Amino acid sequence: MAVSTESRLSPPTTAAPLTRGRDAFHQAAAVLLLTQAALWAFLLFRWATFSRFNWTPYPAELVLAEWSPLVAYALYGLLLVWALAAAVGLLRGAVPGPRLGLAYAAVTLVGALVYYVIGRDFIGAVLVVAAGGLLLCLLTRHAAWSLAFPSAFWLLVFFLAPLAIVFVVSLGERTRLGTVTYPSLANLGAWFDDYVRVFSRVGGDFIYLRIFARSAWLALLNTALCLLFGFPLAYWIARQPANRRNTWIFLVMIPFWTNFLVRTYAWMLILRDSGLINNVWTGSIHDLAVALSGSSGLFNWLADATARPLPLLYNFGAVLVGLFYGYLPFMVLPLYSTLEKTNWTLLEAAADLGANGLRRFTRVLLPLSLPGLIAGSIIVFIPSLGAYVTPDLMGGAKVSLLGNLLQQQFMTVRDWPFGSALSFIMMAVMLAATLVYFRASAEAERREEKR
């Protein structure tokens, strides 16, 4: 059989042996185990040198101090050797490595729960549970869970768990001493007495519903004002040359460099009776009006009006000014990030087709900026609804909002069940408003696509 020229000229090829690379999950698990081994070694060193260095005891050491000293040596030594053995096995690719790691993770999870029951050390138990849970995700090779575990665990421990605790407290009743008791299971209606109280009359008036309505109205008004002033500002910045936009956004963000409480006090200094505005009103303007009071009735009225300072502080308007100043950047930034990506030739095309300025805004620019508008409105509305610092300082005792009511129930009256019920109702209102807003926006987008 004839051999082709190509087969004679080409050198024989041999398949390269396939080798398995390092397992990224096992490598990360090994690093985590080595970190925990270092922790156990440090705790073992502290226990062995406690009397020599006079260490400040940790909660875990106080719990172990109630037992024989050998118990701590055995516990720390066993965990140290176990973590090192599992880490070395994972680094070398040995078969017992993953099994030792899984067993170690399971034991630490159970041990953390037992430790919390005995020692009531929440922070220590949470840290051990976090390390054990992450180790389980890595050893079971779940990529999605391994990446999402830190944030998911944080939300679970510091968001969902506190919400569950607050809900349970809202079902209780306040005693005369300010503690919380819970009705019997036979009387299920009593579990929701505090929720019913919110919608009931107090002294013939729906006080709590009025506070809810006032807070919602203030939040809506502040959102509308921020949108009214923030949209033109964001639009103007987005139409600036690229080398100037960062400067203007930097100027918008400058107030964040100062503490919000300090900025609120600055507004109080401006609006108070002896502040900057009233000093000009009762000073220069009053002197000028008095000097000209004989020439016209207008100056007579102005002289009488400027004899008293303007009521600029401790009222609804002062609270609105403080909220508007504090949350305006939160409306500008999302709108700017959306408008910056806008294709401005679409507005020019609409103008060429005969659309006037109003139609170009409502039919082209507004739909394109809708994501930033929705995001900015939500970011402004939700904190405005539960604002506490600004209404408390700039409104005084004359403007009571939800934030002030919650603070009074928890810190002054010590009616934790009723305060928890108010918190859940407020969160329900916020969630409902957000869902309705997103639903309406989605329907509007579908109608626009059909057109």
C-alpha positions in Angstrom: 0.0 0.0 0.0 1.4 3.4 -1.0 2.1 5.9 1.8 1.1 9.5 1.2 3.8 12.2 1.2 2.1 14.1 4.0 2.2 11.0 6.3 5.9 10.5 5.5 6.8 14.1 6.2 4.8 14.7 9.4 6.4 13.4 12.6 4.5 10.9 14.7 2.4 12.5 17.4 1.8 11.0 20.9 -1.1 12.0 23.1 0.0 14.0 26.2 -1.2 12.3 29.4 -4.1 14.1 31.0 -3.3 15.2 34.5 -5.9 16.5 37.0 -5.2 20.0 38.2 -5.7 21.3 41.7 -9.2 21.4 42.9 -10.1 25.1 43.6 -12.9 24.1 46.1 -10.5 21.9 48.1 -7.8 24.5 48.0 -10.1 27.2 49.4 -11.4 24.7 52.0 -7.8 23.9 53.0 -7.1 27.6 53.5 -10.2 28.0 55.7 -9.2 24.9 57.7 -5.6 26.3 58.2 -7.1 29.6 59.4 -9.2 27.8 61.9 -6.3 25.6 63.0 -4.3 28.9 63.7 -7.3 30.1 65.8 -7.4 26.9 67.8 -3.6 27.1 68.3 -3.9 30.7 69.5 -6.7 29.7 72.0 -4.6 26.8 73.2 -1.6 29.1 73.7 -3.8 31.5 75.7 -5.2 28.7 77.9 -1.7 27.4 78.6 -0.3 30.9 79.5 -3.3 32.4 81.1 -1.8 32.9 84.5 1.5 34.1 83.2 0.2 36.9 80.8 -3.0 37.6 82.7 -5.2 37.5 79.5 -8.6 39.1 79.5 -10.9 36.0 79.3 -13.1 35.4 76.3 -16.7 34.2 76.8 -15.6 30.7 75.6 -12.8 30.6 78.2 -15.3 31.6 81.0 -17.4 28.6 80.0 -14.5 26.2 79.9 -13.3 27.5 83.3 -16.2 25.8 84.9 -14.8 22.4 83.9 -11.5 20.7 84.5 -8.5 22.4 82.8 -7.9 19.2 80.9 -11.2 19.6 79.0 -9.9 22.8 77.3 -6.6 21.2 76.4 -8.4 18.2 75.0 -10.9 20.3 73.1 -8.5 22.8 71.6 -5.9 20.1 70.8 -8.4 17.8 69.1 -9.8 20.6 67.0 -6.3 21.8 66.1 -5.1 18.3 65.0 -8.4 17.6 63.2 -8.3 20.9 61.2 -4.6 20.4 60.3 -5.2 16.8 59.2 -8.1 17.7 57.0 -6.2 20.7 55.5 -3.1 18.6 54.7 -5.3 15.9 53.2 -7.1 18.4 50.9 -3.8 20.0 49.8 -2.2 16.6 48.9 -5.4 15.3 47.3 -5.7 12.4 49.7 -9.0 10.5 49.9 -9.5 11.0 53.6 -9.1 14.8 53.3 -12.7 15.7 52.2 -14.2 13.2 54.6 -12.3 14.6 57.5 -13.3 18.1 56.4 -17.0 17.3 56.2 -16.9 15.6 59.6 -15.1 18.6 61.1 -17.6 21.0 59.6 -20.6 19.0 61.0 -19.0 18.8 64.4 -18.3 22.6 64.6 -21.8 23.4 63.5 -23.3 21.2 66.3 -20.7 22.4 68.7 -21.5 26.1 68.0 -25.2 25.5 68.8 -24.3 23.7 72.0 -21.9 26.5 72.9 -24.6 29.2 72.4 -27.0 27.3 74.6 -24.4 27.0 77.4 -22.5 30.3 77.1 -25.0 32.6 75.3 -22.2 34.0 73.3 -23.9 35.0 70.1 -21.0 36.5 68.2 -18.7 33.5 68.9 -21.4 31.0 67.9 -22.2 33.0 64.7 -18.5 33.0 63.6 -18.1 29.3 64.1 -21.4 28.6 62.3 -20.3 30.8 59.4 -16.9 29.0 59.1 -18.6 25.6 59.3 -21.3 26.5 56.7 -18.8 27.9 54.2 -16.6 24.8 54.7 -19.6 22.6 53.9 -20.4 24.5 50.7 -16.7 24.3 49.5 -16.4 20.6 50.3 -19.6 19.7 48.6 -18.4 21.7 45.5 -21.4 24.0 45.2 -20.1 26.9 43.3 -23.2 29.1 43.6 -23.6 28.5 47.3 -19.9 29.0 47.9 -20.0 32.4 46.3 -23.3 33.5 47.8 -22.8 32.1 51.3 -21.1 35.1 52.9 -23.7 37.6 51.8 -26.6 35.1 52.3 -25.4 34.3 55.8 -25.0 38.0 56.7 -28.6 38.7 55.5 -29.9 35.6 57.4 -28.2 36.5 60.7 -28.4 40.3 60.7 -31.7 40.9 58.7 -34.0 37.9 58.6 -33.4 36.7 62.1 -33.9 40.1 63.7 -37.1 40.5 61.6 -38.3 37.2 63.0 -37.5 38.3 66.6 -39.3 41.6 66.1 -42.4 39.8 64.7 -42.4 37.5 67.7 -42.1 40.4 70.1 -45.0 42.2 68.3 -47.3 39.3 69.2 -46.7 39.8 73.0 -48.0 42.2 75.5 -46.3 44.8 77.7 -46.4 44.4 81.4 -46.4 47.1 84.0 -42.6 46.7 84.4 -41.9 47.1 80.7 -41.2 43.4 80.1 -42.9 41.3 77.4 -45.3 38.4 78.0 -47.2 36.3 75.5 -50.9 35.2 75.7 -51.9 31.6 75.8 -52.4 29.6 72.7 -56.1 29.3 73.5 -56.6 33.1 73.1 -55.3 33.6 69.6 -57.0 37.0 69.2 -54.9 38.6 71.9 -51.7 37.9 69.8 -52.7 40.6 67.4 -54.0 43.2 69.8 -51.2 45.7 69.1 -51.9 45.5 65.3 -55.6 46.2 66.0 -54.5 49.1 68.3 -52.9 50.9 65.4 -56.2 51.1 63.5 -58.3 51.9 66.6 -59.4 55.2 68.1 -57.5 56.7 70.9 -59.5 59.4 72.8 -62.0 59.5 69.9 -59.4 60.1 67.2 -57.3 57.8 64.9 -54.0 59.1 66.2 -51.7 56.5 64.8 -53.4 56.5 61.4 -53.0 60.3 61.3 -49.3 59.9 62.0 -49.0 57.3 59.2 -50.8 59.6 56.8 -48.6 62.6 57.8 -45.5 60.5 57.3 -46.6 59.1 54.0 -47.6 62.6 52.8 -44.3 64.1 53.8 -42.4 61.2 52.1 -44.4 61.6 48.9 -43.9 65.4 48.9 -40.2 65.1 49.5 -39.9 62.5 46.7 -41.8 64.8 44.4 -39.6 67.8 45.3 -36.4 65.8 44.9 -37.6 64.6 41.5 -38.7 68.1 40.4 -35.2 69.6 41.2 -33.1 66.5 40.7 -34.2 65.6 37.2 -33.2 68.9 35.6 -29.9 68.8 37.5 -29.1 65.3 36.4 -30.1 66.1 32.8 -27.9 69.2 32.8 -24.9 67.2 34.2 -25.4 64.4 31.6 -25.4 66.9 28.7 -22.1 68.5 29.9 -18.8 67.5 28.2 -17.3 64.3 29.4 -14.4 66.1 31.1 -16.7 68.2 33.3 -19.3 65.6 34.4 -17.1 64.1 37.1 -16.5 67.5 38.6 -20.2 68.2 38.9 -21.0 64.7 40.3 -18.2 65.3 42.8 -19.9 68.6 43.9 -23.2 66.7 44.3 -21.5 64.2 46.5 -19.6 66.7 48.7 -22.4 66.8 51.4 -21.7 63.1 52.1 -18.3 64.0 53.4 -20.1 65.5 56.5 -22.1 63.6 59.0 -25.9 63.9 58.4 -26.4 65.0 62.0 -23.9 67.8 61.6 -25.7 69.0 58.4 -29.0 68.9 60.2 -27.6 71.1 63.0 -26.3 73.5 60.4 -29.8 74.0 59.0 -31.1 74.5 62.5 -28.5 77.3 62.9 -29.7 78.9 59.7 -33.5 78.6 60.4 -33.7 79.4 64.1 -35.0 82.7 65.4 -31.4 84.1 65.8 -30.1 82.4 62.7 -28.8 83.9 59.5 -32.1 84.4 57.7 -33.9 86.0 60.7 -30.9 88.2 61.5 -31.2 89.7 58.0 -35.0 89.8 58.3 -35.2 91.5 61.7 -32.0 93.5 61.2 -31.1 95.0 57.8 -34.6 94.7 56.2 -36.4 95.9 59.4 -34.1 99.0 59.7 -34.7 99.8 56.0 -38.4 99.4 56.3 -38.6 101.6 59.5 -36.6 104.3 57.7 -39.1 104.2 54.8 -42.2 103.5 56.8 -43.6 107.1 56.4 -43.5 107.1 52.6 -45.8 104.2 51.9 -48.2 101.8 53.5 -46.2 98.9 52.1 -43.2 99.9 54.1 -45.4 100.3 57.2 -46.6 96.7 56.8 -43.0 95.5 56.2 -41.7 97.3 59.3 -44.4 95.6 61.4 -43.8 92.2 59.8 -40.0 92.4 60.2 -40.3 93.3 63.9 -40.8 89.6 64.6 -38.6 86.7 63.4 -40.0 84.3 60.8 -41.2 80.9 62.2 -38.8 78.9 60.1 -38.0 76.1 62.6 -39.9 73.5 64.4 -42.7 73.1 61.9 -43.7 70.9 58.9 -41.8 73.1 56.4 -38.5 72.9 58.3 -38.8 69.1 58.3 -39.4 69.1 54.6 -36.4 71.4 53.9 -34.2 69.1 56.0 -35.4 66.0 54.2 -35.1 67.6 50.8 -31.6 68.8 51.4 -30.5 65.4 52.8 -32.0 63.1 50.1 -31.6 65.2 46.9 -28.3 63.6 46.0 -30.0 60.2 46.2 -32.3 61.2 43.4 -29.7 62.9 41.3 -27.2 60.1 41.2 -29.5 57.3 39.9 -31.0 59.6 37.3 -27.6 60.7 36.1 -26.3 57.2 35.8 -29.3 56.4 33.5 -29.3 59.7 31.5 -25.5 59.4 30.9 -26.2 56.3 28.8 -29.0 57.9 26.8 -28.6 58.0 23.0 -29.2 61.8 22.5 -29.6 61.3 18.7 -33.1 59.9 19.5 -34.2 63.3 20.7 -32.8 64.9 17.6 -34.6 62.3 15.4 -37.9 63.1 17.3 -37.3 66.8 16.6 -36.7 66.1 12.9 -40.0 64.2 12.8 -41.9 67.3 14.2 -42.1 66.5 17.9 -42.1 69.5 20.1 -40.2 69.8 23.4 -43.0 68.4 25.5 -43.6 65.4 23.3 -39.8 64.7 23.1 -39.7 64.7 26.9 -42.8 62.5 27.5 -42.4 60.1 24.6 -38.6 59.7 24.4 -36.6 61.1 27.3 -39.0 60.1 30.1 -39.3 56.4 29.1 -35.5 56.1 28.6 -34.9 57.6 32.1 -37.6 55.5 33.8 -35.1 53.0 35.5 -33.2 55.8 37.2 -36.4 57.6 38.1 -37.9 54.5 39.7 -34.6 53.8 41.6 -34.2 57.3 42.8 -37.9 57.6 43.9 -37.6 54.4 46.0 -34.3 55.4 47.5 -35.8 58.7 48.6 -39.3 57.6 49.6 -38.4 54.7 51.9 -36.0 56.5 54.2 -38.2 59.6 54.2 -41.1 57.6 55.4 -39.2 56.3 58.4 -37.0 59.4 59.0 -36.2 60.1 62.7 -33.3 62.5 63.1 -34.6 65.3 60.9 -38.2 65.4 62.2 -36.9 65.1 65.8 -34.4 68.0 65.5 -36.1 70.3 63.0 -39.7 69.5 63.9 -39.4 69.4 67.6 -42.4 68.1 69.4 -44.8 69.7 66.9 -44.2 67.3 64.0 -44.6 63.7 65.1 -43.8 61.1 62.4 -43.4 57.4 62.3 -39.7 57.5 63.3 -40.5 59.6 66.3 -43.4 57.3 67.3 -41.2 54.2 67.1 -38.4 55.8 69.1 -40.9 56.8 71.8 -42.4 53.2 72.0 -39.0 51.5 72.3 -37.0 54.0 74.3 -39.5 56.1 76.4 -42.7 54.1 76.9 -40.8 50.8 76.6 -43.8 49.2 74.8 -41.8 46.9 72.6 -44.7 44.8 71.3 -46.6 47.9 70.1 -43.4 49.4 68.6 -42.7 46.1 66.8 -46.2 46.0 65.4 -45.8 49.6 64.1 -42.5 48.6 62.5 -44.0 45.6 60.7 -47.0 47.7 59.5 -44.6 50.4 58.2 -42.5 47.7 56.4 -45.7 46.2 54.9 -46.7 49.7 53.6 -43.2 50.2 52.1 -43.2 46.8 50.5 -46.7 47.3 49.0 -45.8 50.7 47.6 -42.6 49.3 46.1 -44.4 46.4 44.5 -47.2 48.6 43.1 -44.6 51.0 41.7 -42.7 48.2 40.0 -45.9 46.6 38.7 -47.1 49.9 37.2 -43.7 50.5 35.6 -43.7 47.1 34.1 -47.1 47.6 32.6 -46.1 50.9 31.2 -43.0 49.3 29.6 -45.2 46.6 28.0 -47.6 49.2 26.6 -44.7 51.1 25.1 -43.3 47.9 23.5 -46.6 47.1 22.0 -46.8 50.6 20.4 
